[in-house]
Amino acid sequence: ADYYAKDIELTEIGSQFKLCIVDAGEIEINLPYLGAHNVSNAVAAAALAFNVGASLAQIKAGLEQKSQVKGRLFPIQVHENLLLLDDTYNANVGSLQSAIHVLQQYDAFRIF
């Protein structure tokens, strides 16, 4: 593959990984979006950006911007010990499976 992610670490606030582009090298990305599916989305976006002339630095800057859409695994800190993940935008089987995988990352979770 010409574009891929490695050393992926999923966290409770996003993910960290190395974005690898065969013709350009690799760069550390701190993605502010939850879930492994968003790492895949980021690699696809990086491939497109690179093919239209963006540098690794520009790709990093774009991917690390926090511009999350409300209702798409949007985290809302309700209380010190209560995080609400709003995933009400456009639910389908794939998005529901991704949300469940994100919830499984947390040490303890409760679905209301």
N, CA, C and O of each residue as an XYZ file, in Angstrom:
448
protein
N       0.840     -1.193      0.000
C       0.000      0.000      0.000
C       0.877      1.246      0.000
O       1.912      1.285      0.666
N       0.470      2.234     -0.729
C       1.214      3.489     -0.790
C       0.886      4.423      0.370
O       1.676      5.307      0.701
N      -0.271      4.230      0.985
C      -0.731      5.066      2.094
C      -1.243      4.146      3.194
O      -2.099      3.295      2.954
N      -0.712      4.322      4.404
C      -1.178      3.477      5.499
C      -0.831      4.117      6.837
O      -0.022      5.041      6.919
N      -1.475      3.592      7.891
C      -1.204      4.033      9.259
C      -0.515      2.896      9.995
O      -0.828      1.725      9.779
N       0.427      3.245     10.868
C       1.070      2.236     11.711
C       1.226      2.800     13.110
O       1.045      3.997     13.332
N       1.561      1.936     14.043
C       1.716      2.322     15.456
C       0.476      3.061     15.956
O       0.579      4.111     16.591
N      -0.681      2.505     15.663
C      -1.954      3.146     16.003
C      -2.258      2.952     17.483
O      -2.228      1.835     17.999
N      -2.551      4.056     18.149
C      -2.960      4.026     19.556
C      -4.283      4.761     19.678
O      -4.353      5.973     19.472
N      -5.328      4.021     20.012
C      -6.644      4.617     20.205
C      -6.758      5.073     21.648
O      -6.442      4.318     22.568
N      -7.205      6.296     21.851
C      -7.341      6.843     23.195
C      -8.786      7.267     23.431
O      -9.633      7.162     22.544
N      -9.045      7.738     24.621
C     -10.392      8.192     24.968
C     -10.719      9.555     24.377
O     -11.859     10.011     24.472
N      -9.739     10.210     23.769
C      -9.985     11.525     23.174
C      -9.649     11.573     21.688
O      -9.750     12.634     21.071
N      -9.258     10.464     21.112
C      -8.907     10.440     19.699
C      -7.982      9.287     19.396
O      -8.160      8.182     19.909
N      -6.990      9.545     18.561
C      -6.014      8.505     18.242
C      -4.695      9.135     17.831
O      -4.636     10.284     17.393
N      -3.649      8.352     17.986
C      -2.312      8.751     17.555
C      -1.801      7.653     16.644
O      -2.006      6.469     16.911
N      -1.136      8.046     15.566
C      -0.581      7.060     14.647
C       0.460      7.719     13.756
O       0.549      8.945     13.680
N       1.236      6.896     13.094
C       2.168      7.387     12.090
C       1.511      7.197     10.734
O       1.138      6.088     10.353
N       1.379      8.297     10.020
C       0.868      8.268      8.660
C       2.049      8.023      7.741
O       3.026      8.772      7.766
N       1.966      6.985      6.932
C       3.055      6.621      6.030
C       2.610      6.802      4.588
O       1.586      6.269      4.160
N       3.404      7.568      3.850
C       3.177      7.765      2.426
C       4.461      7.355      1.731
O       5.512      7.958      1.950
N       4.378      6.333      0.898
C       5.567      5.721      0.306
C       6.478      6.751     -0.357
O       7.694      6.682     -0.181
N       5.940      7.687     -1.101
C       6.767      8.659     -1.823
C       7.190      9.870     -0.996
O       7.926     10.724     -1.490
N       6.733      9.958      0.266
C       7.010     11.165      1.047
C       7.567     10.905      2.437
O       8.163     11.809      3.024
N       7.401      9.724      2.982
C       7.882      9.433      4.331
C       6.733      9.215      5.289
O       5.647      8.787      4.897
N       6.988      9.516      6.556
C       5.953      9.320      7.572
C       5.949     10.489      8.535
O       6.944     11.197      8.692
N       4.803     10.673      9.177
C       4.642     11.778     10.115
C       3.664     11.345     11.210
O       2.701     10.625     10.946
N       3.921     11.792     12.436
C       3.065     11.481     13.588
C       1.800     12.334     13.512
O       1.866     13.548     13.317
N       0.657     11.687     13.668
C      -0.633     12.372     13.622
C      -1.349     12.173     14.951
O      -1.408     11.057     15.469
N      -1.893     13.257     15.504
C      -2.759     13.212     16.687
C      -4.162     13.575     16.213
O      -4.518     14.751     16.127
N      -4.940     12.567     15.911
C      -6.264     12.767     15.338
C      -7.284     12.982     16.456
O      -7.401     12.139     17.345
N      -8.023     14.093     16.428
C      -8.961     14.375     17.517
C     -10.332     13.722     17.344
O     -11.334     14.236     17.841
N     -10.376     12.597     16.643
C     -11.636     11.902     16.406
C     -11.556     10.489     16.964
O     -10.510      9.845     16.886
N     -12.641     10.015     17.519
C     -12.688      8.707     18.162
C     -12.836      7.583     17.141
O     -13.528      7.735     16.135
N     -12.182      6.455     17.408
C     -12.424      5.237     16.652
C     -11.426      4.912     15.564
O     -10.881      5.794     14.900
N     -11.201      3.609     15.400
C     -10.290      3.124     14.357
C     -10.809      3.468     12.967
O     -10.021      3.684     12.047
N     -12.123      3.520     12.809
C     -12.683      3.862     11.502
C     -12.256      5.259     11.062
O     -12.118      5.519      9.867
N     -12.047      6.163     12.026
C     -11.608      7.511     11.664
C     -10.135      7.553     11.271
O      -9.724      8.444     10.528
N      -9.338      6.607     11.756
C      -7.952      6.495     11.283
C      -7.975      6.125      9.802
O      -7.234      6.700      9.004
N      -8.821      5.172      9.436
C      -8.960      4.796      8.024
C      -9.431      5.979      7.184
O      -8.926      6.203      6.084
N     -10.391      6.729      7.697
C     -10.870      7.916      6.989
C      -9.750      8.933      6.815
O      -9.643      9.566      5.764
N      -8.916      9.094      7.840
C      -7.810     10.050      7.784
C      -6.779      9.644      6.735
O      -6.252     10.496      6.020
N      -6.492      8.353      6.640
C      -5.533      7.877      5.631
C      -6.082      8.150      4.232
O      -5.340      8.576      3.347
N      -7.367      7.909      4.031
C      -7.978      8.185      2.728
C      -7.920      9.676      2.398
O      -7.614     10.053      1.267
N      -8.212     10.519      3.382
C      -8.146     11.966      3.167
C      -6.716     12.407      2.868
O      -6.493     13.273      2.023
N      -5.750     11.810      3.562
C      -4.340     12.139      3.332
C      -3.913     11.753      1.921
O      -3.180     12.497      1.269
N      -4.365     10.601      1.446
C      -4.031     10.161      0.087
C      -4.554     11.155     -0.942
O      -3.846     11.517     -1.882
N      -5.780     11.587     -0.763
C      -6.360     12.572     -1.671
C      -5.580     13.881     -1.618
O      -5.225     14.442     -2.655
N      -5.317     14.363     -0.407
C      -4.596     15.631     -0.246
C      -3.202     15.565     -0.859
O      -2.772     16.506     -1.525
N      -2.500     14.466     -0.638
C      -1.150     14.314     -1.185
C      -1.178     14.323     -2.714
O      -0.294     14.893     -3.354
N      -2.182     13.699     -3.283
C      -2.282     13.623     -4.742
C      -2.661     14.936     -5.406
O      -2.506     15.082     -6.619
N      -3.151     15.887     -4.634
C      -3.421     17.212     -5.199
C      -2.382     18.237     -4.754
O      -2.573     19.441     -4.924
N      -1.265     17.742     -4.177
C      -0.133     18.621     -3.919
C       0.138     19.038     -2.492
O       1.053     19.829     -2.263
N      -0.607     18.549     -1.528
C      -0.369     18.933     -0.129
C       0.899     18.260      0.392
O       1.199     17.118      0.045
N       1.630     18.984      1.225
C       2.828     18.437      1.865
C       2.426     17.638      3.101
O       1.281     17.710      3.549
N       3.375     16.872      3.650
C       3.100     16.143      4.894
C       2.701     17.100      6.009
O       1.793     16.803      6.785
N       3.370     18.243      6.096
C       3.056     19.224      7.145
C       1.637     19.760      6.977
O       0.920     19.933      7.962
N       1.231     20.020      5.747
C      -0.128     20.512      5.504
C      -1.167     19.435      5.826
O      -2.224     19.730      6.384
N      -0.860     18.199      5.474
C      -1.771     17.094      5.780
C      -1.917     16.940      7.291
O      -3.028     16.781      7.797
N      -0.799     16.988      8.009
C      -0.824     16.888      9.476
C      -1.691     17.999     10.070
O      -2.541     17.743     10.923
N      -1.472     19.229      9.615
C      -2.233     20.368     10.140
C      -3.729     20.188      9.888
O      -4.547     20.482     10.761
N      -4.080     19.716      8.722
C      -5.490     19.515      8.405
C      -6.129     18.415      9.230
O      -7.241     18.576      9.733
N      -5.430     17.296      9.372
C      -5.990     16.169     10.121
C      -6.107     16.458     11.610
O      -6.981     15.913     12.284
N      -5.235     17.309     12.123
C      -5.236     17.566     13.564
C      -6.188     18.681     13.979
O      -6.310     18.973     15.169
N      -6.864     19.307     13.022
C      -7.850     20.330     13.367
C      -9.055     19.674     14.021
O      -9.514     18.615     13.594
N      -9.554     20.313     15.052
C     -10.753     19.793     15.726
C     -11.961     20.483     15.110
O     -12.292     21.616     15.460
N     -12.602     19.796     14.203
C     -13.793     20.350     13.554
C     -14.869     19.275     13.464
O     -15.499     19.083     12.424
N     -15.057     18.595     14.558
C     -15.975     17.459     14.591
C     -17.422     17.895     14.419
O     -17.833     18.942     14.918
N     -18.173     17.093     13.720
C     -19.585     17.355     13.471
C     -20.409     16.870     14.666
O     -20.263     15.731     15.109
N     -21.268     17.740     15.177
C     -22.145     17.332     16.278
C     -23.016     16.179     15.811
O     -23.547     16.185     14.700
N     -23.150     15.190     16.685
C     -23.962     14.031     16.373
C     -23.190     12.878     15.756
O     -23.764     11.823     15.487
N     -21.898     13.063     15.529
C     -21.051     12.002     14.966
C     -19.976     11.653     15.990
O     -18.849     12.144     15.915
N     -20.334     10.808     16.939
C     -19.451     10.453     18.059
C     -18.875     11.703     18.711
O     -17.698     11.749     19.070
N     -19.719     12.707     18.855
C     -19.324     13.991     19.433
C     -19.270     13.863     20.955
O     -20.298     13.624     21.588
N     -18.074     14.021     21.557
C     -17.956     13.865     23.012
C     -18.425     15.121     23.757
O     -18.034     16.240     23.424
N     -19.256     14.911     24.754
C     -19.735     16.001     25.603
C     -19.417     15.622     27.046
O     -19.945     14.637     27.563
N     -18.550     16.406     27.701
C     -18.194     16.143     29.092
C     -19.302     16.713     29.965
O     -19.343     17.918     30.209
N     -20.197     15.857     30.435
C     -21.353     16.267     31.223
C     -20.951     16.568     32.656
O     -21.437     17.525     33.258
N     -20.069     15.755     33.196
C     -19.602     15.860     34.572
C     -18.195     15.293     34.594
O     -17.758     14.679     33.620
N     -17.489     15.489     35.681
C     -16.115     14.996     35.789
C     -15.996     13.518     35.419
O     -15.043     13.116     34.752
N     -16.956     12.718     35.848
C     -16.912     11.275     35.598
C     -17.956     10.809     34.587
O     -18.271      9.620     34.529
N     -18.492     11.727     33.797
C     -19.546     11.355     32.860
C     -19.289     11.981     31.495
O     -19.358     13.198     31.325
N     -18.993     11.128     30.538
C     -18.772     11.557     29.159
C     -19.912     11.007     28.313
O     -20.162      9.802     28.301
N     -20.594     11.891     27.612
C     -21.679     11.506     26.723
C     -21.147     11.522     25.294
O     -20.568     12.516     24.854
N     -21.340     10.432     24.576
C     -20.963     10.381     23.167
C     -22.238     10.512     22.339
O     -23.040      9.581     22.259
N     -22.408     11.666     21.732
C     -23.582     11.948     20.913
C     -23.345     11.383     19.512
O     -22.531     11.909     18.753
N     -24.056     10.317     19.181
C     -23.929      9.693     17.861
C     -25.305      9.611     17.211
O     -25.701      8.565     16.696
N     -26.027     10.729     17.242
C     -27.411     10.758     16.798
C     -27.605     11.285     15.387
O     -28.739     11.349     14.912
N     -26.543     11.660     14.709
C     -26.680     12.344     13.419
C     -27.388     11.503     12.356
O     -28.469     11.868     11.895
N     -26.794     10.398     11.974
C     -27.332      9.623     10.856
C     -26.985      8.159     11.078
O     -26.159      7.594     10.362
N     -27.603      7.565     12.046
C     -27.243      6.202     12.435
C     -27.572      5.193     11.340
O     -28.622      5.253     10.701
N     -26.646      4.274     11.149
C     -26.848      3.127     10.275
C     -26.066      1.975     10.899
O     -25.410      2.164     11.923
N     -26.121      0.811     10.312
C     -25.471     -0.353     10.911
C     -23.972     -0.117     11.081
O     -23.418     -0.427     12.136
N     -23.313      0.421     10.069
C     -21.868      0.662     10.147
C     -21.494      1.654     11.227
O     -20.539      1.432     11.971
N     -22.245      2.759     11.324
C     -21.921      3.764     12.343
C     -22.203      3.231     13.742
O     -21.484      3.553     14.687
N     -23.246      2.419     13.878
C     -23.547      1.823     15.182
C     -22.442      0.860     15.602
O     -22.041      0.857     16.766
N     -21.949      0.050     14.681
C     -20.845     -0.859     14.993
C     -19.593     -0.077     15.389
O     -18.895     -0.461     16.327
N     -19.307      1.008     14.684
C     -18.144      1.834     15.026
C     -18.297      2.439     16.411
O     -17.336      2.480     17.179
N     -19.498      2.910     16.738
C     -19.740      3.490     18.063
C     -19.540      2.450     19.159
O     -18.980      2.761     20.210
N     -19.988      1.226     18.928
C     -19.804      0.160     19.919
C     -18.325     -0.141     20.100
O     -17.873     -0.359     21.225
N     -17.567     -0.157     19.018
C     -16.118     -0.394     19.118
C     -15.442      0.721     19.908
O     -14.526      0.462     20.688
N     -15.888      1.957     19.711
C     -15.332      3.076     20.476
C     -15.640      2.896     21.956
O     -14.760      3.081     22.797
N     -16.869      2.539     22.283
C     -17.241      2.336     23.689
C     -16.409      1.243     24.339
O     -16.093      1.335     25.525
N     -16.052      0.224     23.595
C     -15.259     -0.871     24.139
C     -13.847     -0.433     24.513
O     -13.168     -1.141     25.257
N     -13.392      0.705     24.021
C     -12.067      1.224     24.372
C     -12.008      1.717     25.810
O     -10.942      1.717     26.424
N     -13.138      2.135     26.345
C     -13.175      2.711     27.678
C     -13.142      1.606     28.729
O     -13.713      0.533     28.534
N     -12.463      1.883     29.852
C     -12.372      0.906     30.936
C     -13.750      0.509     31.450
O     -14.021     -0.671     31.670
N     -14.593      1.467     31.634
C     -15.946      1.205     32.113
C     -16.889      2.087     31.322
O     -16.614      3.266     31.099
N     -17.987      1.519     30.907
C     -18.968      2.321     30.206
C     -20.358      1.807     30.521
O     -20.549      0.658     30.919
N     -21.301      2.674     30.334
C     -22.687      2.320     30.573
C     -23.508      2.978     29.483
O     -23.330      4.162     29.193
N     -24.384      2.235     28.893
C     -25.234      2.767     27.837
C     -26.580      3.120     28.445
O     -27.230      2.286     29.074
N     -26.994      4.381     28.247
C     -28.288      4.844     28.759
C     -29.274      4.913     27.625
O     -30.430      5.281     27.835
